[in-house]
Amino acid sequence: MKFSDVIMAVATLAVIFVLIEFSLAISLVPYVGTYWGLNAAAVVSVFVSALAVGFVFAGKMQDESRTMAIGKIAILSGALMLFAVMISVSANGYYYTWVKEGLQSMYSTSAWTTTDWYIYEQMALIGLVAQNVVLTVVLGFIGLYAGSVLRRPKERQK
């Protein structure tokens, strides 16, 4: 699988992911709750979009080792998710307010310095990024593999 094919697969995965997540978030947030609805929409979207891309690009994945091709796509989609999370957090002015509110409800933060707040907010950001990247790589790998198995290679179809 050429690098241009990997780029095309990740771009396709990103477009399908956004479309599915937007649709699921609109339907899940009012019923499940804002936080859990968004998380459920993201988890399902990662897996379903990877399943679709694995099915569509199954022929290209057969050119070399399927596991190697799936690994390239999953790792590159994880890197894309890293940037997407960082951009969404920086564009959303309420993320650190949400972290601060959560920390204040769990701990006595009256004596915390600005350095303490900065460190804990950065730790929360690192945790959020790591969670999203790991989720994308693992569910992406599983979905890509399952999708590529669902579509048989052309020479075996009869």
N, C-alpha and C positions, 0 to 999 in steps of 0.2 A: 504494500500500500504506500503510495507516494505521499510526500508531505502535503501536497496540494489537496489530495483526497482527504487527509486528516483534517485540514483546515475547513474543507467543505462540509465534512461530517459534523464538526464542532459548531460551525455556523448554522447548519440545519438543526442541530440539537438545541441551540440557543433560541432559535425562532420558535420551534415547537414548544420548548419549555415555557417561554413567555406567554404564548397563547393559551396553553393548558393552565398554567398557574393563575393567570388573570381570570379565566373563566371559573376555576375552582374557588379562588379566593372570594369572588363575588357571591358565589352560592354558599360557601361554608362559613364565612365570617358572621353573618347574621344569626346562624343557628348554633354554631359551636363556640363562638366567642372570638374576639379579635386575635389574640395571641395564638390560641390553639388552632383556629381556622387557618391562619396564615401558615403555620408550621405544617399542618396536614396537607394543605394545598402544595407546599413546596416539596414535601417528601413524595407525594403521589406524582407530581409533575416531573421530578427528576427521573423516576423510574419509568413512567410511561413514555416520556420523550426519548429516553435511551432505548427503550424497547422498539419504538418506531424507527429510530436511526439505525439500530442494529439490523432490523428487517430490510430497510431500504439499501443499506450499504453492505449487505451480506456478500454479494458477489465480489466487491472490492476487497473484503476481508479475507477471502479465500486465496487471493494472490500470494500472500505470505502466511505466516503463522497467524491463525485467528486470534490467539491470546495476545500476541505482540501488537497486532493492529488495534484490538480493543483496548489494550493498555495505553497506547499512544493517544487514542481518542479520549479515554477517561482522564488521563493526566492533564491533557490540554484543556479539557472542560473544567477540571478542578482549578487550573490556573485562571481560567476565565471567571469562574465563580469567585475566586479570591478578589479580583478587581471589581466585580459587580458588587460584592458585599461592602468593600471599602468605599466605593462611590456612593452606594445607597446610604451608608452611615454618615458620610460627610455631607450629603445633600439633606439628610433628615436632621433637623436641629434638635429633635426631642430624644435622640438615643441616649445621650449622656444624662439627661434629666431623668429618663426611665431607670438607668443604672443607679443614679444617686438616690432616687426614691426607693428602689429595691434594697439598697444597702442600708439606708436609714431605717427601714422597717425591720431589718434583720439584726442590726448591731447598734450599739450606742456610738454615734459618730460625732458627738459634741466636741471632742478634743482633737478631731482630725485636722491635719494641716492641708494646705493646698497640694503639697507633694503627695500626701496620702491619697487624696482624691484622684490626682492624676495617675498614680500607679494603679489604683484599683479600677479606674475607668479603662486604662490601657489593657489591664488583664482581662476585663470583660470583653473588650474588643478583640483581643487575641483569641479568647475562647469562642466568640461568635464566628470569627473567620475560620478557625480550625474546625469547628463543628460543621460549618457549611461545606468546606473543602472536602473533609473526610466523607461526609454524607454524599456529596456529588461523585466522588471517585468510586466509592464502594457500590452505591446504588446504580451509578452509571455503568460500572463494569458488569454488574449482574444483569441489568437491563439490556446492555449491548450484546452480551453473550446469549441471553435468552432470545432476543430478537434475531440474531444471526442464525441461531439453531432452527428457528421457526421457518426460515426460508431455505429451501434446499438449493444446492448449486445447480446450474443449468445442465451440466452433463448427466446428472442423476435423475432429472425430471423426465418422466415418460408417461 
